[in-house]
Amino acid sequence: MKYLMRERVFGIGDDHWITTEHGDKAFLVDGKALRIRETFELKDHATGEIAAVIKKKLISVRDTMVIERDDDRIAAVKKKLITVFRDKYLAELEDSVGGGEIEVIGHFTDHEFEMERDGCRVAKVSRKWFSIRDTYAIDIEDGEDVALLISIAVCVDHLNAEEHHRDA
C-alpha cells in the first residue's frame, strides 16, 4: 500500500494528514507544541487511537528520535556514524516489534530511500511516483507494521531536515 506524505511538514505544532494513494485519510501526524522536547503523535484515522508517539531524545551523543507505542519504547532512529558512500539511518527495534534493525539507505534530501530488515526491503520512499508538489510516497510491503514504518519515515525526514538546517 502506498501512503502520501507532504515534504517537511513535521514541525512542532504542525498537523498533517497522511493519505492512501487513493486520497483516503489514514493517519494524522500531530506535532505537539509547548513540550520540552519535540513530540509528534501518529493517530490512526479509522480508530482515532494513537498508533505511535515520536519524540526527539533530549540528551544523546547524536540526534536520536524514539518511537513509542502504549508508553513503551518500540524503536530508536539515528544516523549511522560510519558509512562508506552515502548517508544511512538505523532504526533499532525492541523485541515487542520483532527486534533487530531496520536500515534506511538512499538519498534523503530527495526523498528517495528504502528501508530494509535483514537485507529484505520492507518499504520504499519516493517522490518520483507523484507529480504533486512537495509530496512523496511510502510504499509499504504487505504484512509490515504500517504505523512503525511511517513513524521511521517521519523520524528520518525530521532528522535529515535538522541536519541540513531546513525547516522541519
Salt bridges, closest charged atoms under 4 A:
GLU7 OE2 - ARG8 NH2 2.03
GLU7 OE1 - ARG127 NH2 2.87
ASP30 OD2 - LYS32 NZ 2.86
ASP30 OD2 - LYS43 NZ 3.32
GLU38 OE1 - HIS158 NE2 2.25
GLU41 OE1 - LYS32 NZ 3.73
GLU41 OE1 - LYS43 NZ 3.66
ASP63 OD1 - LYS56 NZ 3.63
GLU68 OE1 - LYS55 NZ 3.39
ASP87 OD1 - LYS79 NZ 3.30
GLU92 OE1 - LYS78 NZ 3.46
GLU94 OE2 - ARG73 NE 3.52
GLU103 OE2 - LYS80 NZ 3.00
GLU114 OE2 - ARG121 NH1 3.37
GLU114 OE2 - LYS124 NZ 3.67
ASP134 OD2 - ARG133 NE 3.55
GLU141 OE2 - ARG121 NH2 3.60
ASP145 OD2 - ARG69 NH1 3.02
ASP157 OD1 - HIS111 NE2 2.69
GLU162 OE1 - LYS56 NZ 2.63
GLU162 OE2 - HIS158 NE2 3.38
GLU163 OE2 - LYS79 NZ 2.65
